[in-house]
């Protein structure tokens, strides 16, 4: 589904997001991953899994904010980021994983489904990868822009 269709259906809204919202979302993602690791250590694997998913959500949300959009559904967030960054293969792979985690997180949260230790560990690793990929996209693009703006040929 195209971004325009998601906006039309009210699943995304156009927004004047700030740099603070973008970096704030990354900070939240990093906090959730730390909480996921701590929760994993005390063997609450379902809670750790959910926290890892929340980390992924906030990482992806930072990319959405960068494009002056806000989500009204988790699925729309994933769809929009895939569309906006379709040339980023690694990101698309992580978003595909995130989408499967979205379904699992829903089952954990609403049906009380449990989670295996290995699944929790994997979700934490994937959440860390998504934070890294998101930061790479956000900060590399910013660095390129800053280099252009500071170029002596201006």
N, C-alpha and C positions, 0 to 999 in steps of 0.2 A: 504494500500500500504506500502511496506517495505521501509526502509531508503535507501537501495541500489538502489531501483527503482526510488525514488525521486531524488537521486543524478544523476543517469543515464539519467533521463529526463531533468536535469538542473533546477529542482525546488528547490533543495538544493545544496549548494556547500560546499566542505570541506574547512576548514579555520583554521588558527593558531590564535585562539582568545586568548585574554589576560584576566587576572583577572579584569583589569580596564574596559574592554568592558562589562564584566558580571555585575559588580557593577554599571557601568554607565547606563546600561539598566534598572536596578532596580531604580536608581535615576530618570531616565526619567519617568518611570511608576508612581513613587510617585508624580512627578511634574504634570503629566497629571491628576491624580486623584484630586489634589488640584484645578487645573484649572476647572475640571468638576464640582466640588462642588461650586466654585464661579460662574460659568456660570449658574448652576442650580438655584442659588439664584436669579439671574436676569431674570429667567424664559425663557432662551433660551434652552429649553429642548432637542431639536434635536442636538445642538452643545454640550451640556453636555453629551448626550448619546455617541456621536462620540468621545469625549475626554476620556470617561470611556473605550470605546473599545480600543482606542490607548494605554491606561494604561495597559489593559489586553495583548495587542500585545507585549508591551515591557517587561512585566513580563515573558511571554512565551519565548520571544526571549532570555532572560538571560539564561534560561534552555537550549536552543538550542546552545548558545555560549559555555556553559559549556561542551558541547559534540563536540566542534570544528566544528560546522556547522553554515551556514548562509542561510537564506531563500531567495527565489526568488518569493514566493507567500504566501499570508496569509493562504490559505488552506493547503499548504504544511507544513507550520510552525505548525499548529494545528495537522495535521496528524502525523508529526514526533515526537512531544512531547508526543502524546498519545502512540506511539510505544515505545519510549525510556523509558517512565515511566509508563508502563502498569500496574504495581503493585500498583500504587498510585491511589486509588479509588477516593478520594476527588478531586485530580487534574484532573482526567479524567472527572468527573462530571462538574467541572468548565470549562474545555476545550470544552465540549459539549455545554454549555451555550454560551461560547465565539464564537463558530461556528455559532450559531443562531444570535448572535449579529453582526457577520461579515456580514451576509446577510442584516440585518436591516441597519447597517452602510452604506453599499453599496447603498441601496435604498435612505437613507437620503442624501448621498453625490452626487449621480448621477441623482436622479429623483426629489429631493426636498421634499421627503416625510417628514411629520412632526413626532413628537414624543410626547407621553403623559407624563405628570409629573411623574406618577407612574413608567413608563418604564425607564425614566431617573434615578429616585431614585434607582430602582432595579439594573440597570447597574452599578451605582456607588458602591453599596454594593458588588456586585459580583466582581468588579475590586479590591476592597479592600481585599476581601477574596483570590483572586488569588495572590495578592502581598504577603499576609501572607503565603500562601501555598508555593509559590516560595522561599521566604526567608527561610522558614522552611527546605525545601529540600536542598537549597544551603548551608546554614549555619550549619545545623545539619550534613551534609556529611562532610563539612570542619572540624567541631569540632571532628568528629570521626577520620578523617585522622590525625588531629593534636595530638589527644590523642595517636594514634598508634605510631606516629613519636616521641613523647616525653615519651613513655613508658620506665620504668627502665629496662625492659627485653631486650632492644635492644642490 
